[in-house]
Amino acid sequence: MHDKPAIGSTVLGYPRIGPHRELKRALEAYWSGRAGPDAGPDALADTARELRAATSIGLAESGLDSVPGNTFSYYDHVLDTATLFDAVPRRYRELGLSTVDTYFAMARGRDQVAPLELTKWFDTNYHYLVPEIGPDTVPRLVGDKPVAEFAEALRLGVLTRPVLLGPVSFLLLAKRSADAPEDFAPLDLLDRLVDCYAELLARLDAAGAAWVQLDEPAFCADRSDVELRALGDAYARLTARRDRPAILVAGYFGPWGDALPVLADTGIEAVSVDLVSAPETVDQIAGIAGLRDKTVVAGVVDGRNVWRTDLPVALSRCVSLLGSVGELAVSTSCSLLHVPYDLNLETRLDDRLRERLAFARQKVAEVAQLGRALRDPDAAPLSAAVAGPSGRDDRVHARIAALRPEHLRRAPYLARTQAQQARLDLPPLATTTIGSFPQTAEIRRARADLRAGRVDDDRYTELMRAEIERVIRLQERIGLDVLVHGEPERNDMVQYFAEHLDGFAATEHGWVQSYGSRCVRPPVLYGDVSRPAPITVEWSGYAQSLTDKPVKAMLTGPVTILAWSFVRDDQPLADTARQVALALRDEVRDLEAAGIRIVQVDEPALRELLPLRTADRSAYLDWAVSAFRLATSGVAVSTQIHTHLCYSEFGDVIDAINALDADVTTIEAARSRMEVLDDLRAIGFDRGVGPGVYDIHSPRVPDAAEVTELLSAAVRAVPRERLWVNPDCGLKTRGYAEVEPALRNLVAAARLVREGK
């Protein structure tokens, strides 16, 4: 083991898509199969190398004492870990593809082979690919990515600290493969996997690495005694070896809890603590004697939100650890993967708001400042956070104060469903989509032309109406029962609403990776929220005027708007959720008045915001459910309310899904092969449900037989009169060449099952 330099100041990770989404464009060019200087494997590799170099050099020049490495990924760091240690299911090996194309097949599917399941990374909007582990999985170190990227940075003159997902969290985040026996758990393979990590650490040591960071975020959630012992045993084994770098074990998104003393009793050299989400950890550290000879990395700069750090307060929190730890370092609370690159790219934000913000580059500078202040009490004074535009609206507060319990209730479901069926006259196994249709190049160009002033509002409306009519006619030809207008006017399901609500600000370049090449621009919610005018009524009303079939209007729910925004931190989330819900309530009622018979209020982030610790969940679910019901309870019994949830482990929120009291709930189910229906059946869920039968996150087109098989499984769990048939999610990221045949197969399968064939 090499002499270890002090960590001093660092960050736990960094964005990887590029400040201008360079990786997104390179990936999509590669996937399209185009040839030429801007596409193909060489162009993709060149883009990746340039992004890694810019990150390493930029962080080294920022003044950080320790620079993280191996933070780049072509798609997902959990998938990287699976391929690094050969946890590749047989169906992907049998495709006979190159290493990189096998990797992408696991992420996106290939031919008729479905991809790995996709789910949320703890309580963030990042998605990871769920490894499949079975008794036949034999962990082996088959890749060299961490070592190669360390050597690459070293050639640039930057000594990095390789970052990897830790072995215990990797297995806890994995799922048992479908053919594994019931008594098998992925954690059964920990001993073999730890041997692989030890081999990798030895290679990094030989390459010259002084530190390695192993992330164990799974232990910021509740863990059993067995899992805690596994954590202790794994790090006792890894640290028993001398041919390794010093080990920093990183936890984030909450308190370590019982895992912190376990780690303190091992031979690791450092541990990071998230003091943004769990400031109470300061008191816990004081009582753990085993930390007095270790480095503690204090995560005091928020890695998940965009507000400037109050540096004097952060420094005070760090200083309070002195005397309880061996060495003290300072860092972000988690990886900066979850925030945009650089505030300097934003030229249109209100100056008063800009003064309150910090993106990844600015947060690195804050950490470097704190590091200098810890080393030198005479360093330049630190600046406190500043107040920006207040955004206070007394009318909003008056409406909140006037709310009563009856504003959150509708008539009993039986009365509603009878009135709705009389009005809608839908067949069993009614077919629909989740809302969006492909965002073509023509649609994106029209929006860009509107922003640039090349077309006026009237011409833009004409173009969008033409697209809406095209989508309505396509759905009629396909034979769908409930239509949608396709959302051509929307850039993003949260950003679009934020741009039409007071209290929000939108960025130009604030892109954040959601998964793979999918990026979003979370808006900044800085003040009280209200709706100055109707948002979607004109578009949905026009679509309904084109057809006799019911057209479903789509809104984004209050919890999801909060989860996918950077939200003000000066009042409880519950208060902000109520404000958003009231604005949506106004929109729902206006849609109903315009003749819309079905309104869908999407809450895909309901599970995402669920606190990692069980003790904190009840309070969250109470206000989350109340916000949804406030948004949706102002309509007549004959108006049907839908909601949509996607890519989550639903078991933890299944009672809350029931409490939403939506008439129809559509849920991701294709990748998980209808597993969620068991949870719904267990709680006696008795309302409409649409388990997705078509995975839209993969480019492959499921044939009618595959959809029929999934739908037949659903019919065994849900009475057909309550069962809906739909894709897993919206179709905006797909192309019509995939969407049209997939929807035709969906409709054909519904007819077959409806007829009992």
Secondary structure, DSSP 4 states (H G I P E B T S, - for coil): -PPPPP--B--S----S-TT-HHHHHHHHHHHT--STTSHHHHHHHHHHHHHHHHHHHHHHTT-SSEEES---SS-HHHHHHHHTT---HHHHTT---HHHHHHHHHH-BTTB----EEE-TTSS-EEE--EE-TT--------HHHHHHHHHHHTT--EEEEEE-HHHHHHHSEE-TTS-TT--GGGGHHHHHHHHHHHHHHHHHHT-SEEEEE-GGGGS---HHHHHHHHHHHHHHHT-SSS-EEEEE--SS--TTHHHHHHTS--SEEEEETTT-TTHHHHHHT-GGGGGSEEEEEEE-SSS-BPP-HHHHHHHHHTTTTTSSEEEEEESS-GGGS-S-GGG--SS-HHHHTTB--HHHHHHHHHHHHHHHH-TTSPPPPPP--------HHHHHHHHT--GGGG----HHHHHHHHHHHH-PPSSEE---SB----HHHHHHHHHHHHTSS-HHHHHHHHHHHHHHHHHHHHHHT-SSEE-B-TT-S-TTHHHHTTSEEEE--SS--EEEETTEEE---EEEEEEE-SS-SSHHHHHHHHHT-SS-EEEEEE-HHHHHHTSEE-SSS-HHHHHHHHHHHHHHHHHHHHHTT--EEEEE-TTTTTTS-SSGGGHHHHHHHHHHHHHHHHTTS-TTSEEEEEE-SS-GGGGHHHHHHT--SEEEE--TTTTTTHHHHHHHTT--SEEEE--S-TTSS----HHHHHHHHHHHHHHS-GGGBEE--SS--TTS-HHHHHHHHHHHHHHHHHHHTT-
